[in-house]
């Protein structure tokens, strides 16, 4: 492998073989390093995901360049993915500079407008061999700056999902089956019967958002029922920041980023290793 890929082949292979590809939200050089180095050690395909504020913070050109270096260095499939983008012009711009995978999140729109926006992105992305993910139904919680009240979260309708995929030509579909962004107040209750129905009606790979803090056995069951991309964000940020805080508490005079970032990277690596095992993507390449 010597280039950043789209998610098309890696997700289809995961779908065929019954595992999921982990999509880890990264924010900077250090978090990107942890993800690709760990994925390479475990021979797992991996998706580097960035929310709009992350891409703005780190700059899209930097993310793409770092991902290209990793792709040339490691012999595993690596994709860079725009996560929860709502602005169509922004998506087009980042596809132009090298992103091969994008999620257009128009789930807050009505069904017809969601379809219209997704189809516009699909038509553009496919001209550049990029893949598109969309969301039907809404997850509760918070992703980046987008907040969805629990009462407004809506589950994905299987029949609507079938129609949505057929009209838009989208490459993968994020489904709402009871997960939420961020941490849970209690154990989440996932609607596996709904997931089975969606899988029976929809051919494209299915995506599980809000997988942080979900018990491993529930994630594994979702994968067994057709989920083949699992998003992880919050579970990475907390151990990273906790380890850096601990280092400063023990070393209050510290000022070298190479030293105080290292404990954070080590803590995050353990989570990445664990999530890869939960996804069943270890030793797939």
C-alpha contacts under 8 A as a table, 3 or more apart, distances in Angstrom:
res1	aa1	res2	aa2	distance
1	X	71	X	6.25
1	X	72	X	6.49
1	X	74	X	7.10
1	X	75	X	5.02
1	X	76	X	6.21
1	X	77	X	6.56
2	X	68	X	7.56
2	X	71	X	5.14
2	X	72	X	4.12
2	X	73	X	7.42
2	X	74	X	7.89
2	X	75	X	7.52
3	X	68	X	5.89
3	X	71	X	5.32
3	X	72	X	6.24
3	X	78	X	7.92
4	X	67	X	6.62
4	X	68	X	5.64
4	X	71	X	5.87
4	X	77	X	7.56
4	X	78	X	5.64
4	X	79	X	5.42
4	X	80	X	6.98
4	X	100	X	7.40
5	X	77	X	6.77
5	X	78	X	5.97
5	X	79	X	4.87
5	X	80	X	7.51
5	X	100	X	6.19
6	X	9	X	7.49
6	X	79	X	5.55
6	X	80	X	7.51
6	X	100	X	4.58
6	X	101	X	5.39
6	X	129	X	7.32
6	X	130	X	5.61
6	X	131	X	5.95
7	X	10	X	5.48
7	X	11	X	5.89
7	X	47	X	7.66
7	X	79	X	6.12
7	X	100	X	7.53
7	X	101	X	6.30
7	X	131	X	6.37
8	X	11	X	5.62
8	X	12	X	6.25
8	X	131	X	6.30
8	X	171	X	7.11
9	X	12	X	5.13
9	X	13	X	6.03
10	X	13	X	5.21
10	X	14	X	6.17
10	X	21	X	7.43
10	X	45	X	7.07
10	X	77	X	7.32
11	X	14	X	4.93
11	X	15	X	6.01
11	X	20	X	7.51
11	X	21	X	6.77
11	X	205	X	6.37
11	X	228	X	6.29
11	X	229	X	6.99
12	X	15	X	4.97
12	X	16	X	6.16
12	X	205	X	6.66
13	X	16	X	5.08
13	X	17	X	6.10
14	X	17	X	5.17
14	X	18	X	5.76
14	X	19	X	5.07
14	X	20	X	5.56
14	X	21	X	6.72
14	X	228	X	5.79
15	X	18	X	5.45
15	X	19	X	6.63
15	X	20	X	7.34
15	X	205	X	6.30
15	X	226	X	6.89
15	X	227	X	7.63
15	X	228	X	5.60
18	X	223	X	7.05
18	X	224	X	6.40
18	X	226	X	7.38
18	X	228	X	7.43
19	X	223	X	6.23
19	X	224	X	7.41
19	X	227	X	7.87
19	X	228	X	5.92
19	X	279	X	5.94
19	X	280	X	5.18
19	X	281	X	6.03
20	X	223	X	6.37
20	X	227	X	6.51
20	X	228	X	3.77
20	X	229	X	4.87
20	X	230	X	6.39
20	X	279	X	4.96
20	X	280	X	6.44
20	X	281	X	6.19
21	X	44	X	7.89
21	X	45	X	6.33
21	X	46	X	6.12
21	X	47	X	7.26
21	X	228	X	6.00
21	X	229	X	4.78
21	X	230	X	6.34
21	X	276	X	7.89
21	X	279	X	6.52
21	X	281	X	6.12
22	X	45	X	7.77
22	X	46	X	5.80
22	X	47	X	6.31
22	X	229	X	5.81
22	X	230	X	4.98
22	X	231	X	6.12
22	X	232	X	7.22
22	X	275	X	7.23
22	X	276	X	6.44
22	X	279	X	6.58
22	X	281	X	7.77
23	X	46	X	6.25
23	X	47	X	4.44
23	X	48	X	5.92
23	X	49	X	6.07
23	X	229	X	6.77
23	X	230	X	5.89
23	X	231	X	4.73
23	X	232	X	6.12
24	X	35	X	7.21
24	X	46	X	7.74
24	X	47	X	6.29
24	X	48	X	5.50
24	X	49	X	5.70
24	X	231	X	6.15
24	X	232	X	5.07
24	X	233	X	6.10
25	X	48	X	6.15
25	X	49	X	4.53
25	X	50	X	5.53
25	X	51	X	7.61
25	X	231	X	7.64
25	X	232	X	6.35
25	X	233	X	5.01
25	X	236	X	7.96
26	X	31	X	5.32
26	X	32	X	5.58
26	X	48	X	6.41
26	X	49	X	6.11
26	X	50	X	5.97
26	X	54	X	7.73
26	X	233	X	7.88
27	X	31	X	6.14
27	X	32	X	7.20
27	X	50	X	6.92
27	X	54	X	5.56
27	X	55	X	7.86
27	X	57	X	7.94
27	X	58	X	6.87
28	X	31	X	5.60
28	X	32	X	6.21
28	X	58	X	6.17
28	X	63	X	7.89
29	X	32	X	5.21
29	X	33	X	6.05
29	X	66	X	7.62
30	X	33	X	5.12
30	X	34	X	6.34
30	X	261	X	7.61
30	X	265	X	6.77
31	X	34	X	5.18
31	X	35	X	6.40
31	X	265	X	6.87
31	X	268	X	7.95
32	X	35	X	5.29
32	X	36	X	6.30
32	X	48	X	7.36
32	X	67	X	8.00
33	X	36	X	5.49
33	X	37	X	5.83
34	X	37	X	5.45
34	X	38	X	5.95
34	X	265	X	6.16
34	X	268	X	7.18
34	X	269	X	5.86
34	X	272	X	7.98
35	X	38	X	5.40
35	X	39	X	6.01
35	X	46	X	7.92
35	X	48	X	7.80
35	X	269	X	7.22
35	X	272	X	6.64
36	X	39	X	5.05
36	X	40	X	5.99
36	X	46	X	7.35
36	X	70	X	6.84
36	X	78	X	7.91
37	X	40	X	5.15
37	X	41	X	6.27
38	X	41	X	5.08
38	X	42	X	6.26
38	X	269	X	6.68
38	X	272	X	7.02
38	X	273	X	6.67
39	X	42	X	5.14
39	X	43	X	5.80
39	X	44	X	4.99
39	X	45	X	6.77
39	X	46	X	6.55
39	X	76	X	7.89
39	X	272	X	7.97
39	X	273	X	7.74
39	X	276	X	7.71
40	X	43	X	4.88
40	X	44	X	6.32
40	X	74	X	6.31
40	X	75	X	7.30
40	X	76	X	6.32
41	X	44	X	7.95
42	X	273	X	7.77
42	X	282	X	5.39
42	X	283	X	6.06
43	X	76	X	6.52
43	X	281	X	7.98
43	X	282	X	5.69
43	X	283	X	4.66
43	X	284	X	6.23
43	X	285	X	5.44
44	X	76	X	6.68
44	X	77	X	7.80
44	X	276	X	7.25
44	X	281	X	5.30
44	X	282	X	4.86
44	X	283	X	5.86
44	X	284	X	5.80
44	X	285	X	6.27
45	X	76	X	5.72
45	X	77	X	4.86
45	X	78	X	6.17
45	X	281	X	6.93
45	X	284	X	7.33
45	X	285	X	7.14
46	X	76	X	7.91
46	X	77	X	6.45
46	X	78	X	5.23
46	X	79	X	6.57
47	X	78	X	5.84
47	X	79	X	4.75
47	X	80	X	5.87
47	X	81	X	6.65
48	X	78	X	7.35
48	X	79	X	6.02
48	X	80	X	4.75
48	X	81	X	5.90
49	X	80	X	5.97
49	X	81	X	4.63
49	X	82	X	5.93
49	X	83	X	5.77
50	X	53	X	7.91
50	X	54	X	5.52
50	X	55	X	5.89
50	X	80	X	7.93
50	X	81	X	6.38
50	X	82	X	5.43
50	X	83	X	5.38
51	X	54	X	5.16
51	X	55	X	6.24
51	X	82	X	6.22
51	X	83	X	4.73
51	X	84	X	6.01
51	X	85	X	6.85
51	X	144	X	6.63
52	X	55	X	5.24
52	X	56	X	6.16
52	X	82	X	7.40
52	X	83	X	7.14
52	X	84	X	7.22
52	X	85	X	6.03
52	X	144	X	7.75
53	X	56	X	5.00
53	X	57	X	5.94
53	X	144	X	7.03
54	X	57	X	4.95
54	X	58	X	6.00
54	X	59	X	7.75
55	X	58	X	5.34
55	X	59	X	5.05
55	X	60	X	5.16
55	X	63	X	7.53
56	X	59	X	5.01
56	X	60	X	6.91
58	X	62	X	6.57
58	X	63	X	6.86
59	X	62	X	5.53
59	X	63	X	6.62
60	X	63	X	5.13
60	X	64	X	6.21
60	X	94	X	6.80
60	X	97	X	7.83
61	X	64	X	5.24
61	X	65	X	6.07
61	X	97	X	6.79
61	X	98	X	7.99
62	X	65	X	5.08
62	X	66	X	6.09
63	X	66	X	5.26
63	X	67	X	6.10
64	X	67	X	5.06
64	X	68	X	6.08
64	X	80	X	7.10
64	X	97	X	7.85
64	X	98	X	6.31
64	X	99	X	6.71
65	X	68	X	5.10
65	X	69	X	6.35
66	X	69	X	5.15
66	X	70	X	6.34
67	X	70	X	5.03
67	X	71	X	6.08
67	X	78	X	7.51
67	X	79	X	7.85
67	X	80	X	7.04
68	X	71	X	4.97
68	X	72	X	6.20
69	X	72	X	5.22
69	X	73	X	6.15
70	X	73	X	4.98
70	X	74	X	5.92
70	X	78	X	7.98
71	X	74	X	5.44
71	X	75	X	7.00
71	X	76	X	7.26
71	X	77	X	7.33
71	X	78	X	6.14
72	X	75	X	7.49
76	X	285	X	6.40
79	X	100	X	6.86
79	X	101	X	7.10
80	X	99	X	5.80
80	X	100	X	6.32
80	X	101	X	6.24
81	X	99	X	6.48
81	X	100	X	6.75
81	X	101	X	4.60
81	X	102	X	5.28
81	X	103	X	7.40
82	X	85	X	6.42
82	X	91	X	7.53
82	X	99	X	7.40
82	X	101	X	6.32
82	X	102	X	4.43
82	X	103	X	5.73
83	X	102	X	6.46
83	X	103	X	5.30
83	X	104	X	7.77
84	X	103	X	5.55
84	X	104	X	6.11
84	X	105	X	5.21
84	X	143	X	7.84
85	X	88	X	7.71
85	X	90	X	7.85
85	X	91	X	6.96
85	X	102	X	7.62
85	X	103	X	6.02
85	X	104	X	5.19
85	X	105	X	5.72
86	X	104	X	5.63
86	X	105	X	5.22
86	X	106	X	6.31
87	X	90	X	5.38
87	X	91	X	6.53
87	X	104	X	7.81
88	X	91	X	5.10
88	X	92	X	6.32
88	X	104	X	7.43
88	X	117	X	7.64
88	X	121	X	6.71
89	X	92	X	5.12
89	X	93	X	6.19
90	X	93	X	5.06
90	X	94	X	6.28
91	X	94	X	5.28
91	X	95	X	6.15
91	X	102	X	6.95
91	X	104	X	7.79
91	X	121	X	7.70
92	X	95	X	5.14
92	X	96	X	6.18
92	X	121	X	7.53
92	X	124	X	7.23
92	X	125	X	7.47
93	X	96	X	5.08
93	X	97	X	6.60
94	X	97	X	5.13
94	X	98	X	6.44
94	X	99	X	5.69
95	X	98	X	5.28
95	X	99	X	4.62
95	X	100	X	6.24
95	X	101	X	7.74
95	X	102	X	7.96
95	X	125	X	7.02
95	X	128	X	7.64
95	X	130	X	7.35
96	X	99	X	7.27
99	X	102	X	7.44
99	X	130	X	7.47
100	X	128	X	7.95
100	X	129	X	7.06
100	X	130	X	4.32
100	X	131	X	6.30
101	X	130	X	5.33
101	X	131	X	4.73
101	X	132	X	5.87
101	X	133	X	7.74
102	X	130	X	7.62
102	X	131	X	6.38
102	X	132	X	5.01
102	X	133	X	6.12
103	X	132	X	5.64
103	X	133	X	4.42
103	X	134	X	5.54
104	X	117	X	7.86
104	X	118	X	6.32
104	X	121	X	7.30
104	X	132	X	7.20
104	X	133	X	6.41
104	X	134	X	5.40
104	X	135	X	7.66
105	X	108	X	7.73
105	X	134	X	5.86
105	X	135	X	5.97
106	X	109	X	5.48
106	X	113	X	7.78
106	X	114	X	5.06
106	X	117	X	6.95
106	X	118	X	7.33
106	X	134	X	7.48
106	X	135	X	7.07
107	X	110	X	7.53
107	X	114	X	6.25
107	X	134	X	7.86
107	X	135	X	5.58
107	X	136	X	5.54
107	X	137	X	6.06
107	X	138	X	6.07
108	X	114	X	7.84
108	X	138	X	7.13
109	X	112	X	7.93
109	X	113	X	5.81
109	X	114	X	5.40
110	X	113	X	5.47
110	X	114	X	6.00
111	X	114	X	5.15
111	X	115	X	6.27
112	X	115	X	5.18
112	X	116	X	6.27
113	X	116	X	4.92
113	X	117	X	6.20
114	X	117	X	5.42
114	X	118	X	6.11
115	X	118	X	5.21
115	X	119	X	5.97
115	X	164	X	6.55
115	X	167	X	7.40
115	X	168	X	6.12
116	X	119	X	5.33
116	X	120	X	6.39
116	X	168	X	7.80
117	X	120	X	5.26
117	X	121	X	6.52
118	X	121	X	5.22
118	X	122	X	6.10
118	X	134	X	6.79
118	X	168	X	6.32
118	X	170	X	7.41
119	X	122	X	4.94
119	X	123	X	6.01
119	X	167	X	7.73
119	X	168	X	4.66
119	X	169	X	7.07
119	X	170	X	7.44
120	X	123	X	5.31
120	X	124	X	6.41
121	X	124	X	5.18
121	X	125	X	5.94
121	X	132	X	7.37
122	X	125	X	5.13
122	X	126	X	5.93
122	X	131	X	7.45
122	X	132	X	5.98
122	X	168	X	7.10
122	X	169	X	6.85
122	X	170	X	6.20
123	X	126	X	5.65
123	X	127	X	6.82
124	X	127	X	5.57
124	X	128	X	7.32
125	X	128	X	5.44
125	X	129	X	6.41
125	X	130	X	4.90
125	X	131	X	6.31
125	X	132	X	7.01
126	X	129	X	4.83
126	X	130	X	5.39
126	X	131	X	6.57
127	X	130	X	7.48
131	X	170	X	7.75
131	X	171	X	5.92
132	X	170	X	5.70
132	X	171	X	5.36
132	X	172	X	6.62
133	X	170	X	6.23
133	X	171	X	5.93
133	X	172	X	4.74
133	X	173	X	5.56
133	X	174	X	6.98
134	X	170	X	6.91
134	X	172	X	6.70
134	X	173	X	5.22
134	X	174	X	6.00
135	X	138	X	7.39
135	X	173	X	5.73
135	X	174	X	4.52
135	X	175	X	6.13
135	X	176	X	7.95
136	X	156	X	5.72
136	X	161	X	6.90
136	X	173	X	7.30
136	X	174	X	6.56
136	X	175	X	5.91
136	X	176	X	7.01
137	X	153	X	7.27
137	X	154	X	5.00
137	X	155	X	5.03
137	X	156	X	4.49
137	X	157	X	7.50
137	X	175	X	6.50
137	X	176	X	5.32
138	X	148	X	7.76
138	X	152	X	7.62
138	X	153	X	4.86
138	X	154	X	4.98
138	X	155	X	6.51
138	X	156	X	7.67
138	X	175	X	7.99
138	X	176	X	5.81
139	X	148	X	6.90
139	X	150	X	7.87
139	X	153	X	5.17
139	X	154	X	6.89
139	X	155	X	7.83
139	X	176	X	5.80
139	X	178	X	7.29
139	X	179	X	6.37
139	X	180	X	5.05
139	X	181	X	6.83
139	X	209	X	7.88
139	X	210	X	7.62
140	X	147	X	7.52
140	X	148	X	4.87
140	X	149	X	5.62
140	X	150	X	4.78
140	X	151	X	7.91
140	X	152	X	7.22
140	X	153	X	5.05
140	X	179	X	7.38
140	X	180	X	4.66
140	X	181	X	6.26
141	X	147	X	5.89
141	X	148	X	5.32
141	X	149	X	6.35
141	X	150	X	6.75
141	X	180	X	5.29
141	X	181	X	4.61
141	X	182	X	6.03
142	X	145	X	6.94
142	X	146	X	5.62
142	X	147	X	4.38
142	X	148	X	6.21
142	X	180	X	7.78
142	X	181	X	5.16
142	X	182	X	6.12
143	X	146	X	5.29
143	X	147	X	6.58
143	X	181	X	5.78
143	X	182	X	7.29
148	X	152	X	6.45
148	X	153	X	6.67
149	X	152	X	5.26
149	X	153	X	6.59
150	X	153	X	5.27
154	X	176	X	6.90
155	X	175	X	7.55
155	X	176	X	4.77
155	X	177	X	5.54
155	X	178	X	7.07
156	X	160	X	7.66
156	X	161	X	6.98
156	X	175	X	5.78
156	X	176	X	5.17
156	X	177	X	6.69
156	X	194	X	7.96
157	X	160	X	5.26
157	X	161	X	6.06
157	X	194	X	7.91
157	X	198	X	7.63
158	X	161	X	4.98
158	X	162	X	6.40
158	X	194	X	7.14
158	X	197	X	5.97
158	X	198	X	4.53
158	X	201	X	6.79
159	X	162	X	5.22
159	X	163	X	6.49
159	X	198	X	7.62
159	X	201	X	7.25
160	X	163	X	5.16
160	X	164	X	5.92
161	X	164	X	4.97
161	X	165	X	6.14
161	X	198	X	6.94
161	X	201	X	7.80
161	X	202	X	6.90
162	X	165	X	5.44
162	X	166	X	6.26
162	X	198	X	7.64
162	X	201	X	5.72
162	X	202	X	5.30
163	X	166	X	5.23
163	X	167	X	6.18
164	X	167	X	5.44
164	X	168	X	6.07
165	X	168	X	5.38
165	X	169	X	5.56
165	X	170	X	5.76
165	X	173	X	7.77
165	X	202	X	7.28
165	X	204	X	7.77
166	X	169	X	5.66
166	X	170	X	7.93
170	X	173	X	7.26
170	X	204	X	7.91
171	X	204	X	6.05
171	X	205	X	7.19
172	X	204	X	5.34
172	X	205	X	4.88
172	X	206	X	5.74
172	X	207	X	6.93
173	X	204	X	7.00
173	X	205	X	6.50
173	X	206	X	4.98
173	X	207	X	5.75
174	X	206	X	5.82
174	X	207	X	4.30
174	X	208	X	5.91
174	X	209	X	6.72
175	X	206	X	6.88
175	X	207	X	6.27
175	X	208	X	6.38
175	X	209	X	7.65
176	X	179	X	6.71
176	X	208	X	7.74
176	X	209	X	7.91
177	X	190	X	5.58
177	X	191	X	5.17
177	X	192	X	7.32
177	X	194	X	6.95
177	X	195	X	6.80
178	X	188	X	6.69
178	X	189	X	6.00
178	X	190	X	4.70
178	X	191	X	6.24
179	X	188	X	6.47
179	X	189	X	7.70
179	X	190	X	6.70
179	X	208	X	7.89
179	X	209	X	6.91
179	X	210	X	5.34
179	X	211	X	6.79
179	X	214	X	7.80
180	X	183	X	7.74
180	X	184	X	7.45
180	X	209	X	7.29
180	X	210	X	4.69
180	X	211	X	7.64
181	X	209	X	7.22
181	X	210	X	4.35
181	X	211	X	7.68
181	X	212	X	7.59
182	X	210	X	6.70
182	X	212	X	6.81
182	X	213	X	7.71
182	X	234	X	5.86
183	X	212	X	7.04
183	X	213	X	5.88
183	X	234	X	7.45
184	X	187	X	6.64
184	X	188	X	6.91
184	X	213	X	6.77
187	X	214	X	7.30
187	X	215	X	7.73
188	X	214	X	6.75
190	X	218	X	7.66
191	X	194	X	5.42
191	X	195	X	6.54
192	X	195	X	4.85
192	X	196	X	6.19
192	X	222	X	7.01
192	X	225	X	7.74
193	X	196	X	5.09
193	X	197	X	6.35
194	X	197	X	5.09
194	X	198	X	6.23
195	X	198	X	5.08
195	X	199	X	6.09
195	X	222	X	7.69
195	X	225	X	6.95
195	X	226	X	7.67
196	X	199	X	5.12
196	X	200	X	6.20
196	X	225	X	6.14
196	X	226	X	7.60
197	X	200	X	5.15
197	X	201	X	6.45
198	X	201	X	5.25
198	X	202	X	5.85
199	X	202	X	5.29
199	X	203	X	7.03
199	X	206	X	7.73
199	X	225	X	7.40
199	X	226	X	6.09
200	X	203	X	7.72
205	X	226	X	7.53
205	X	227	X	6.95
205	X	228	X	6.06
205	X	229	X	7.64
206	X	226	X	6.52
206	X	227	X	4.88
206	X	228	X	5.83
206	X	229	X	6.69
207	X	227	X	5.55
207	X	228	X	6.10
207	X	229	X	4.75
207	X	230	X	6.02
207	X	231	X	7.75
208	X	211	X	6.51
208	X	227	X	6.39
208	X	228	X	7.93
208	X	229	X	6.26
208	X	230	X	5.00
208	X	231	X	6.31
209	X	230	X	6.37
209	X	231	X	5.15
209	X	232	X	7.65
210	X	214	X	7.88
210	X	231	X	6.55
210	X	232	X	7.06
211	X	214	X	5.41
211	X	219	X	7.24
211	X	230	X	6.55
211	X	231	X	5.91
211	X	232	X	5.84
212	X	231	X	7.63
212	X	232	X	5.40
212	X	233	X	6.48
212	X	234	X	5.85
212	X	235	X	5.20
213	X	234	X	7.98
213	X	235	X	6.64
214	X	218	X	6.83
214	X	219	X	6.75
215	X	218	X	5.53
215	X	219	X	6.60
216	X	219	X	5.14
216	X	220	X	6.11
216	X	278	X	6.45
217	X	220	X	5.09
217	X	221	X	6.14
218	X	221	X	5.08
218	X	222	X	6.19
219	X	222	X	5.08
219	X	223	X	6.26
219	X	278	X	7.43
219	X	279	X	7.84
220	X	223	X	5.04
220	X	224	X	6.21
220	X	278	X	6.42
220	X	279	X	6.86
221	X	224	X	4.96
221	X	225	X	6.33
222	X	225	X	5.11
222	X	226	X	6.53
222	X	227	X	5.71
223	X	226	X	5.26
223	X	227	X	4.35
223	X	228	X	6.10
223	X	279	X	7.38
224	X	227	X	7.08
227	X	230	X	7.38
230	X	279	X	7.42
232	X	235	X	6.48
232	X	236	X	7.19
233	X	236	X	5.53
233	X	237	X	6.67
234	X	237	X	5.27
234	X	238	X	6.41
235	X	238	X	6.01
235	X	239	X	7.19
235	X	271	X	7.28
236	X	239	X	6.10
236	X	240	X	6.42
236	X	268	X	5.63
236	X	271	X	6.57
236	X	272	X	7.59
237	X	240	X	5.27
237	X	241	X	6.12
237	X	268	X	7.61
238	X	241	X	5.36
238	X	242	X	5.98
239	X	242	X	5.00
239	X	243	X	6.03
239	X	264	X	6.94
239	X	267	X	5.71
239	X	268	X	6.02
240	X	243	X	5.41
240	X	244	X	6.45
240	X	263	X	7.49
240	X	264	X	4.02
240	X	265	X	6.31
240	X	266	X	7.90
240	X	267	X	5.69
240	X	268	X	5.32
241	X	244	X	5.12
241	X	245	X	6.12
241	X	264	X	6.23
242	X	245	X	5.11
242	X	246	X	6.13
242	X	264	X	7.41
243	X	246	X	5.05
243	X	247	X	6.21
243	X	263	X	5.54
243	X	264	X	4.94
243	X	267	X	6.57
244	X	247	X	5.06
244	X	248	X	6.38
244	X	260	X	5.92
244	X	261	X	6.33
244	X	263	X	6.14
244	X	264	X	5.30
245	X	248	X	5.22
245	X	249	X	6.18
246	X	249	X	5.02
246	X	250	X	6.25
247	X	250	X	5.20
247	X	251	X	5.80
247	X	252	X	7.98
247	X	260	X	6.30
247	X	263	X	7.22
248	X	251	X	4.73
248	X	252	X	4.94
248	X	253	X	7.60
248	X	254	X	6.60
248	X	260	X	7.27
249	X	252	X	5.57
251	X	254	X	5.49
254	X	260	X	7.25
255	X	260	X	7.61
256	X	259	X	5.47
256	X	260	X	6.41
257	X	260	X	5.20
257	X	261	X	5.51
258	X	261	X	5.66
258	X	262	X	6.33
259	X	262	X	5.44
259	X	263	X	7.66
260	X	263	X	6.36
260	X	264	X	7.44
261	X	264	X	5.29
261	X	265	X	6.36
262	X	265	X	5.05
262	X	266	X	6.22
263	X	266	X	5.05
263	X	267	X	6.17
264	X	267	X	5.19
264	X	268	X	6.13
265	X	268	X	5.10
265	X	269	X	6.02
266	X	269	X	5.10
266	X	270	X	6.73
267	X	270	X	5.57
267	X	271	X	7.04
268	X	271	X	5.28
268	X	272	X	6.35
269	X	272	X	5.01
269	X	273	X	6.11
270	X	273	X	5.17
270	X	274	X	6.23
271	X	274	X	5.03
271	X	275	X	6.10
272	X	275	X	5.18
272	X	276	X	6.16
273	X	276	X	5.32
273	X	277	X	6.45
274	X	277	X	5.21
274	X	278	X	6.28
275	X	278	X	4.93
275	X	279	X	6.11
276	X	279	X	5.11
276	X	280	X	6.25
276	X	281	X	5.75
276	X	282	X	6.14
277	X	280	X	5.04
277	X	281	X	6.52
277	X	282	X	6.08
278	X	281	X	7.96
279	X	282	X	7.98
281	X	284	X	5.73
